[in-house]
Amino acid sequence: MRNLHVLGIVGFRVFPDLMGGQKYVAQYYRELSKHCSLVLCASKDNEQSEIENIPFYHFLFNHWKSIGNIFYILRVAAIVKKHHIDIILIDH
């Protein structure tokens, strides 16, 4: 079976994971990264990902200004193409 390439898009602060929801999302992606090739795109207010050995991009607006992310659609599309993404997961 071919290894899936997954792009996770997170529109809020997850790293560092200090509170319950952040811890849940961080752990979810940590476990997912063990089963597929994972790439994360997150909001600007994230620090570096605590998940080792995954490409991590933090340039998106957070959920309060998420309408502005429409201007990043070409950047996200380039990431999809670069990493040969099969599945996109969006956390809101």
C-alpha positions as CSV (number, residue, x, y, z in Angstrom):
1,M,0.0,0.0,0.0
2,R,1.2,3.5,-0.9
3,N,2.0,5.9,1.8
4,L,-0.6,8.7,1.9
5,H,0.5,12.4,1.9
6,V,-1.7,14.4,4.2
7,L,-1.9,18.2,4.6
8,G,-3.2,19.4,7.9
9,I,-4.5,23.0,8.0
10,V,-4.9,24.5,11.5
11,G,-6.4,28.0,11.8
12,F,-5.6,28.5,15.4
13,R,-2.7,28.3,17.9
14,V,-1.7,24.7,18.7
15,F,2.0,24.9,19.4
16,P,2.9,25.1,22.2
17,D,0.0,22.9,23.3
18,L,-1.0,24.4,26.7
19,M,-4.7,23.7,27.0
20,G,-7.0,20.8,26.4
21,G,-8.1,21.5,22.8
22,Q,-4.6,22.4,21.8
23,K,-3.2,19.2,23.3
24,Y,-5.9,17.1,21.6
25,V,-5.1,18.6,18.1
26,A,-1.3,18.3,18.7
27,Q,-1.6,14.7,19.8
28,Y,-3.9,13.9,16.9
29,Y,-1.3,15.1,14.4
30,R,1.5,13.5,16.3
31,E,-0.2,10.1,16.0
32,L,-1.2,10.7,12.4
33,S,2.4,11.5,11.5
34,K,3.3,7.9,12.5
35,H,1.0,6.5,9.8
36,C,1.4,8.8,6.8
37,S,3.6,11.6,5.4
38,L,2.3,14.7,7.2
39,V,2.6,18.4,6.3
40,L,1.2,21.1,8.6
41,C,0.1,24.6,7.6
42,A,-0.9,26.6,10.7
43,S,-1.7,30.2,11.7
44,K,1.1,32.7,12.3
45,D,0.6,32.6,16.1
46,N,2.0,29.1,16.3
47,E,5.6,28.5,17.3
48,Q,7.6,25.8,15.7
49,S,5.8,22.4,15.6
50,E,6.7,20.0,18.4
51,I,6.2,17.1,16.0
52,E,9.6,16.0,14.7
53,N,10.5,15.5,11.1
54,I,7.5,17.0,9.4
55,P,7.3,20.1,7.2
56,F,5.7,22.9,9.1
57,Y,4.5,26.2,7.6
58,H,3.0,28.9,9.8
59,F,1.8,31.8,7.7
60,L,-2.0,31.6,7.9
61,F,-4.3,34.1,9.7
62,N,-5.8,32.8,12.9
63,H,-9.5,31.9,13.0
64,W,-10.5,35.5,13.9
65,K,-9.2,36.8,10.6
66,S,-9.5,33.6,8.6
67,I,-11.2,35.3,5.6
68,G,-7.8,36.7,4.8
69,N,-6.5,33.3,4.1
70,I,-8.1,33.4,0.7
71,F,-5.0,35.4,-0.3
72,Y,-2.8,32.4,0.6
73,I,-4.6,30.0,-1.7
74,L,-1.8,29.9,-4.3
75,R,0.8,29.4,-1.5
76,V,-1.2,26.4,-0.1
77,A,-1.6,25.1,-3.7
78,A,2.1,25.2,-4.1
79,I,2.6,23.2,-0.9
80,V,0.1,20.7,-2.1
81,K,2.0,20.3,-5.4
82,K,5.4,20.2,-3.7
83,H,4.5,17.5,-1.2
84,H,2.2,15.5,-3.6
85,I,-0.7,15.8,-1.1
86,D,-3.5,13.3,-1.4
87,I,-5.7,14.4,1.5
88,I,-6.3,17.8,3.1
89,L,-7.6,18.0,6.7
90,I,-8.9,21.3,8.0
91,D,-9.3,22.0,11.7
92,H,-11.5,24.9,12.7
